[in-house]
Amino acid sequence: MKLPRDVSGRDLVKALCRDWSYRQVHQVGSHIILQTDTPQSHRISIPDHSPLRIGTFNAILRAVAHAKLVGKDDVLRSL
């Protein structure tokens, strides 16, 4: 599946919190820190940039997919 090029960090945070049971822990500068405990503990930093760089976006999707034990396309479909 092709990655969209116009996703902002704020939109990605909303989708991860809504659909993947992440919660915002805090923010350091322009980076939003998210955390989840299901199925395992995982913490990730999302830059609050608009749009996200494609490599950064891809790395975040891979990390979330690995932590949630699903495919990257499953995470991408929820956006």
C-alpha positions as a printed Julia matrix, in Angstrom:
79×3 Matrix{Float64}:
  0.0    0.0    0.0
  1.37   3.43  -0.94
  2.04   5.83   1.93
  0.15   9.13   1.91
  2.43  12.17   1.75
  0.23  14.69   3.59
 -0.1   13.14   7.08
  0.71  15.47   9.95
  2.12  14.3   13.25
 -0.98  15.54  15.09
 -3.29  13.49  12.79
 -1.15  10.39  13.32
 -1.31  10.84  17.11
 -5.11  11.11  16.98
 -5.38   7.92  14.89
 -3.04   5.93  17.13
 -4.89   7.01  20.28
 -8.32   6.36  18.76
 -7.69   3.03  17.02
 -4.6    1.44  18.59
 -5.03   2.18  22.34
 -2.08   4.52  22.65
 -2.26   7.41  25.1
 -0.36  10.67  25.13
  2.1   10.64  28.03
  3.67  14.06  27.52
  5.26  16.38  24.98
  8.89  17.44  24.75
  9.3   20.4   22.4
  7.76  19.41  19.09
  7.67  15.68  19.85
  4.6   13.98  21.3
  5.33  10.89  23.4
  2.77   8.06  23.19
  2.6    4.88  25.23
  0.6    1.64  25.22
  0.62  -1.45  27.41
 -1.26  -3.9   25.19
 -0.15  -6.47  24.07
  3.24  -5.28  25.35
  4.62  -2.04  26.7
  5.66   0.32  23.89
  6.6    4.0   23.9
  7.11   6.06  20.75
  7.89   9.66  19.9
  5.88  11.34  17.13
  7.16  14.66  15.72
  4.45  17.33  15.62
  5.36  18.32  12.06
  3.12  18.89   9.08
  3.61  16.91   6.93
  5.74  14.12   8.39
  8.75  13.13   6.32
  8.05   9.89   4.48
 10.93   7.96   6.09
  9.88   9.06   9.57
  6.27   8.14   8.86
  7.3    4.7    7.54
  9.5    4.04  10.6
  6.66   4.95  12.98
  4.24   2.65  11.12
  6.74  -0.23  11.28
  7.34   0.3   15.02
  3.62   0.4   15.83
  2.91  -2.67  13.67
  5.71  -4.59  15.4
  4.5   -3.59  18.88
  0.85  -4.46  18.09
  1.75  -7.71  16.28
 -0.06  -6.7   13.06
  0.99  -5.75   9.55
  2.05  -2.23   8.61
 -0.86  -2.03   6.14
 -3.34  -2.67   8.98
 -2.02   0.38  10.83
 -2.02   2.46   7.64
 -5.67   1.61   6.88
 -6.76   3.16  10.19
 -5.54   6.62   9.21
